[in-house]
Amino acid sequence: MKQSKFTKTRLAIYISAALSAATYNHAFAVEAAPDEEAVVVESEVESQVKPTEVLATEEIADFKEKQAEIEVIQVTGIVGSLGKSMNLKRNASGVVDAISSEDMGKFPDTNLAESLQRITGVSVSRSNGEGSQVTIRGFGPDYNLITLNGRQMPATGNSRSYNLENISSEGISTLEVIKTARAETASGGIGGVVNIVTLKPFDSPGLKWTVMGQAMYDESNVEGDDVTPEISGVFSNTFANETFGIAASVVHHRRDFQQQNASIQGWQANVALPSNLDESMVTDPRPVDGEGERVGNYYLPRSMNYGFDDISRERTNGFVSLQYAPTDDIIATIDYSFGKAFTSSDSLGWGVWHDYGGNINAYEFDENGTATYAEFSGNDASYTASRSITEVTEKSIGLNLAWQATQTLGFAFDYHNSSNEADNGADEGLGSDGSLVLGSDQLVSKTYDYREGEIPQTLVNWNNGSTTLAPSEMDSHFSQFIHSPGKSEVEQFQLDAEWENDTDSPLVNIKMGISHADQLIGGSSAWSGLIGGFLFNPQYTAMFPDSMFTKNDTSQFLNEFDGGGNDLALNYYYDFDFDEVVARSESFLNEEVLGDDYFAPTAYRDGSTYSETSVQEVTTSAYAQMLMEFDVISLPVQMNFGLRYEKTNVTSRVKQDVPVDVWWLGGSEWHTQLETGNNAALETTGDYDVFLPMIDAKFEFTEDLIGRASWGKSLARAPLSALAGTRILSGSPKIGSRSGYDGNTGMEPYVSTNIDLSLEYYYGEASYASVGYFHKSVVDWIGTDIFQVQIDGLHDIYQSNRWNVAEADILARDEVATNDAIFAQMQTNGAVLNDQGYIEPLDTDALIEWNITQPFNSDQTFTVQGIELAIQHVFGESGFGVGINGTIMDPSEKYDPESLSVQQVLPGASDSANFQGFYEKYGWSIKTTYAWRDDYLIGIGQDQGSADAPSQNAKAYGQWDISVNYDITDNFTVFAEGINLTNETEQKYGRYERQFLEANQYGTRYVLGARYRFK
């Protein structure tokens, strides 16, 4: 079973390709007479080859001699793609799955994340209705590593997650998902490593190019263009007796669409309920104890919001690869990739603020204690207009030198410098993300009703005697502007060596290498504060004329949901011009009127808060790996042993404002005050080292039946926000949300011990069946704890002596003690407003109890186990084929919705399944796919959740897509696609399904295009 050296090295692949031989995505064919069928022999090339691997020169000479006798037949189309992917899986050491291009410039899906979800054990999270980030074997985006041509890629902005929606698929040759540990592979992925392989000129020698144009119709679009373009070109050629080559691709894509949504910011447990409500106003089916008290927790919502985002996404990507082979023993490769994506969003939202039921008049709970109906007094209803443009810029340049020093010894040096920068201040007018809030507090009551349907209903009873707010009553509430750019950079070099054993012994080769990676991730945040006229007192309604507002019905809003569209109780909304509100606010709400809270459309106004955070990780590593092949009782066995050592130093640098007080503006508006002109600077460090051993075993029970067993360790590093050694307090610490965050630079990484067992049966052309079992045991799990802390100097007006006296005075009059009423009564009782209209705390008031969240390395061991099933079958020469796979997950720790303690659980784990059916014959290529993912835990903590860290969960989601291609000629193809054919919607919930958090509606997308290729 011992393999030839040619099948093991990347340099072998490059040189043989330059000589018109075959790589893994080609086949050899003996020259046949016109009436004879060519005999096709598949080449066997090991996947995940590294830039360090090399080829013996005698084999190069052999291929030169055969060059005139061999022609290359490129396997294309769906079957070709499936066959290439199958062979990568079959020939790999360890557990690997892959998606390959169907032709140059034609990947199976328009989005790389959408392609990856076709792989067993891989599911995607969506952003703007498109696949964005991947979860592998239950581990979400932060627990996986994305590499480009084997090189570690910087994450998007100030995070570890890489958004695959920002990279085009046209220049991609293969997506590899490496699921088992490998000593030679960079660490950072517990779930797996996704390697994006771009096109190289020596992969397919000769002149080849493809151009493509398509038009997309998005039925959700309202404000943008209904039809948007995508154009792309891919070019590859080799010169000078195929010793020099260039490959390049470029694509420009735009999509205009609308996202419609309903949302609740969070749920809180066990807030105080009034004791004097009439029994007819209360429905509570929870059991009663012996003392007549209800048993179990109860939960009330913070708000109810509706809205839509009009979004335009524009993306440009390009790849260039230059390769030069001056001798048979040397190949130099230079790669450059570039990407720029703009996402502009104009949003309008409307809704009501419930303040967790602080002013409740009636309520109805279900058996879990979740409020399904409630009536509230006080607070307000408002409209929010938001605008932002986010620019993401990606750059990567790399150099690889591979040298075959002798027939058995080769070296390679690889260097790259990559960056990924995200900036939400690309709007030239604002330079930030801006939100304008208008509305009114002139209401009698408001209701929340989620007893039926998929969307909670709300209704406002206004003081004007109706359920409709008049345009003349629209007032300024507040505005805010945020600028938070982030940048991630990676500079890395690696030196590798491989020795090939040319003697007749079980040892095949030994690989060794060292690497050094310097990753810097950081960003800044500037916040204007909540500015521009608070709480409708005094009123500024005169600054907004009635003509500024246009009333709309909701007939086309959330109409895919039961309870949406015309069935919404709040069945109208006003829209208005963002720029006009800005201009009027600047004119009226100036410094003369509002003092320090004056309106200015910038995140950098006087009084803004500013902070900078960076985390630098420097990792030095070394590895050794040995491959052996031998027979055990006539059973061919391949064993791969390896050990990787890594040493990482972490440095966090923080610069931020110092909080000195918390003032109350009335209602639910509490604002943290910062020390002027004083930014605290803090530097903290941490370090750790780790050994990562691995063993892969591959058994060829028969020529077509392969078994695998793997054991190894892998790691994932802590989230960047967790490593930043900073304390952040809420700038708007509302009652029930006095929260903050502490970082922890000294945390250890997650370390997982992995076991994999699989059985694979390859029984035909592009046809196989497999079953696999995996078990991951993770130690040093990074959990979060929430603890209460008091900070010197930060005193609390809430439930102070003045507060309690004012509340008692109101209740004595048999009135509802709303926060606004208490604010007014405190003034009646002698409290004085400062120049900005706030009540300031007294030194005699108690200190605020802050709920501070801090990450830590838990002593718990978390396990995830699962079963992966897959079958891929081509029905002979009929042209039909099918692929089905499914993954069943079983994490050891599951979220307990009844517990109010902070829980350490794994987000992202869920069952998933995929179906693909296709027909490919007579110039037609038709494919339909279905991707399904069961309910899963998104994470712990909600936007305005309470100290008990409630959960966020996603409901099950399944999506149908279809693509149809027809070859008019051998070179010219027309195609059509339908994406999300059944217009599926997304839904999220809290502890229980009736604790609604979010619903999103997008729409179906249709694509019509043409592709021309020359080979």
Summary of the structure (lengths in Angstrom):
residues: 1015
radius of gyration: 31.0
end to end distance: 36.1
largest distance: 104.5
contacts: 3667
relative contact order: 0.12
helix: 12%
strand: 52%
